[in-house]
Amino acid sequence: MPDDPLVDSARDRLQPLLIVCVLAVASLIVAFLGATPARVSATELLGETRTAGEAAFIASHRGGGAAAPENTLPAITAALAAGFDYVEVDVALTADRHPVLLHDATVDRTTDGHGRLSSLTLAEVRALDAGSWFGQEYAGTPIPTLAEFLDVLAGSGRRAIVELKGEWDPAAVEAAIAEVLARDLERRIAISSFDARTLAAAEAASTVIPRLFSLRALPRDVVSAAKEAMVRGIIVRRKAILDRPEVVDELHSAGIRVVVYTLNSDTQWDEVTALGVDGIVTDDPATLSMWQQGVAGER
């Protein structure tokens, strides 16, 4: 059949239009991808995987609880000023769903108050003295809010591991993540939790901010568990690692980092360093730092 001039003319006009449409869509895709921040890699946040005997990074436990009342701004400020790799803090929710820094389920041990944090409002929590138990020079020190901690961290230029204590609902996680994003800290903070649902909510709130799975015991297939949770690493008890030392290499082969808590003696540090763990959480970061320097000097 001979070509129809009218059809040819319509085709000629349609092809440039299709090209323009395709290019427009492509431009939108490129713009979208370019505007979406890249997920923080394990290497960017936690460094290269360590080898046996190599110094692990140091995370100051509970915001530097050896120098000042744990999880308070004086402790955190001191730890950040000392130059440790990370400050680790615990964040939990008040009765009216405000995130504050506290490790225990109750306020009894570290304040002059009593009762479960989950039954106290933010105003009630802020009225407590969280410093006198440690020393009179800290009398009147309040329990800080997450926002106050993030402000201090933002000004320090350093990094943090933020453990979300207990089970968090998606709205509470999203609000906490929003505070991190508002200060451009998504590449300097790792969110950790023992609760898989909380970690899932953190992933839904931000695909950029890295997450660490806190574990008391290792699952049978820890690599698969970590991959399913889409975490950059695990934070695990020393005993669990010593019972199954081979998992360090298994996790490293999968690009997953291994952090061990909470180690406070040279014997413990030596045991896990020999296995090539990537990070150590400690109440005594200053002594651990000196120990690492001494070991390095002996090589």
N, C-alpha and C positions, 0 to 999 in steps of 0.2 A: 504494500500500500504506500503511495507517495506521501511525503511529509506534508502536514497541514501548516501553512504559513502562520495561521493564527495560534496554533498550538506551540510552534517553535517560538513565536514572539512571547507568549505567556511564560514558557519555560525559561527563556533568556532573562525575563524580568524577575522570575521567582528565584533563580539560583543566587543572584547577589543578595537577595533578601534573606535567604537561608544562611548564607555565609555570615551576614551581619548578625543574625540571631545566634548562630553558633558561637561567634566571637564574643558576643555580649554575655552569653551564659558562661563561657570559659573565663571571661574577665571577672564575673561575679564569684566563680569558684576560687580563682586565684586570690581575689581580694579577701574572701572569707577565710581561706586557709592561711593567708599571710597575717590576718588579724587574730587568728586563734593561737594563743601561746602554746609552745611546745611543752609536752609533759616533761617534768624534771627527771633526768636520768639518775640511776643509782650512783654513777661516777660523779656527776655534777654535785650531788648532795653529800655523798658519803665517801667519795674518793675511790681510787682503784681498789680491787680486792687485795687484801693483804696475803703475804706468804708466811709460812711458819717462821716465827721469830721476829717478824716485822712489827714495829710499834703500831698499836691500834689507836684510833682517835679516842679522846677523853670527853665524856659527858658528865657534867657536874650534877649529881643527883639532887632532886627536889630543890633546884635553884641554888644550890650551894649551901646546904644545911649544916656544914661543918663550921662555917664562918659566922653565920647569923641565923636567926629563926628560919626554918625551912619554908620554902614557897612564899617568902616575903620579898618585897623590893630591896631591902638592905642586902639579903643573901644573893639575890639575882644580880644586883649591881656589882657586888664584890666579885662574883664569879665571872661576869662579863669583863670587868676591868683586869682580871688576872690573865685573861687571854686564852682560856680553855676553849677547846674546839666547839663544844656545844654546852648549852645549859638545858637541863631536863626539868620540866615542871609538870605538876598534876593539876588538871582542871575538872571541876565538878559543878553541878547545877544546884542552885538554891531552890526553895519552894516555888518562887515566882520565876523560875527558869532563867536566871542570870548566871553566867559562867564566872566562877571565882577559883582562885588557886588554893587547893586543899587536897591533901592525900587521903585522909581517913574519911570514913562514912560519917563520923561524928566530929564535933568540934572540941570534944573533951580534952584530948591529949595536948593540943597545941594552942589552946586559947583559954580564957577565963570563963568560957560559956559551957553549956551542956546541951546535949541533944543531937539528933541527926541533922546534917546539913540540909537534906531534902525537906525538912519540916520547918526550916528557918527562912525568912525573907531576906532579900539583899540588905535592907535597912538593918535588920537584926544582926546579920553577919558582920556588917561594917562597924557596928558598935562594939564588937568584941576586941579584946586585947590579945593579939597573936604574938607578942614579943616577950612579955615578962617571964614566961616559963623558961626561956633561954638565958635571959640576963636582964637585970634592971635597966641597963643602958638602952634596951629595946622596948621598954614599957610603952604601951600605947600604939605599937605598930599594928596597923590593920591588916586584915586579909585582903590582898589585892584582887581587883577584877582582871579578867582576861584582857580587857582593853588597856588597862594600866600597864600590865606586863608587856603587851605588844608595843606600846609607846616607848618603853625603855629599850626593848630589843631593837626597834627600828633605829634608834639613835646610836646604837652600839656598833652596828655593822656586822654583828656576829649571828650565829645560828642557834636554833633551838629544836628540841624534841618535845612536843606537847602531847602528853597522854590524856586522853579523854576518859575519865573514870566512870565506871558503871555503864549503863545503857542510855544512849542519847537518842531522842526521837529526831526524825529528819529535819524538822523546823529548827530545833536547837542547834544541830550541826550546821545547817545552812547559815544561821545567824552568826555562829562562831567563825565560819569560813569567810563570811562577808567582812568581818573585822580584820582578818588576815589580808584579804585582797585590798581593802581600803588603804592599807599601809604598804602595799607592794612588797609583801613579805613571803609571797608564795614560793619563791625560790630559796628561801632561807629557813623554812620551817618544815618539819616532818610531823605528821599527825600519827600518833600511835594509840592502840586500844587493844584490850583483851577481848572485846566484843566484836564479832564479825559483822553484825548488823550496823553497828556504829561506823565501822570502816566502810561499809557499803554506802552508807549515807554520805560519808565524806567524799567518796568517789563520785557520787551523783552531784554533789555540790560543787566540786572542782576536779577536773581531770588533770589539772596541772600540779596541785600540791601533792607531794609524795606521801605515802602511808607506810607505816611499819606495823607488823603483826606482833603483839606482845603475847608470849606463850609461857606457861608454867611447865608444860611438858610438850615434847615433840610428837606430832601426829606420825603415824606409820610412814606415810609418804609426804614428808614435809615440803618437798619441792612442788608437788602438785597442789598442796594446800596453799602455799604462798602464791603460786601462779593464779589459782582460782580467785584468791583475794586481791590480785593485782597490786601487790605490795612491792616496795623496793628492798625490803629487808625484814628480818625478824629480830625481836628483842626477847631473849630467852634466859632462863636460869642457868647458872654455871653447871649445876649437877646434870641437867639434861644434855648439855653439850659433852661433858666428860663421859657420860654413859654411852654416847654415840658420836665419837669424834669424827667419824667419816662424813657426817652430814655437812661439815664445814666445806669440804671440797665439793660435795654434791651441790650445795646451794651456790657456791662460787661459780661452778660450771654453768649454772642457770642464770648467772648475772645477779644473784640475790645476796645481799650483805648480811652478816651475822654480828649482832650486838649482844653482849652478855651483861646481866645485872645481878646484884649490886655488889661489886668486889672491892674489898678494903684492905687486903694484905698482899705482900709481895709474893707469897706462895700462890695465892689465887691468880694474881696477875701473870705470874710465870706460866701457870698451867694453861691458861687460855691463849696467851701470846704464842706459846709453842705450837698451838693448833692453827694459828693464822686467823683468829677472829678479827673483825674489822673495827669494832668499837667496844669500849668498856665503860659502863656506868658505875660511878663510884661516889662515895661520900667524902673521899679524901683526894680530890683531883691534884692538889699541889704535890702531895707525896708521890702519887702515881707518875706525875710528870717528871719529878726528879729521878724516880726509879727507872723510867724509860731512858732518860738521858744517861744514867749510869750504865745501864745494860748496853746501850749503843756505844758508849766509850770503851767497853770491854771487848768489843768485837775487833 
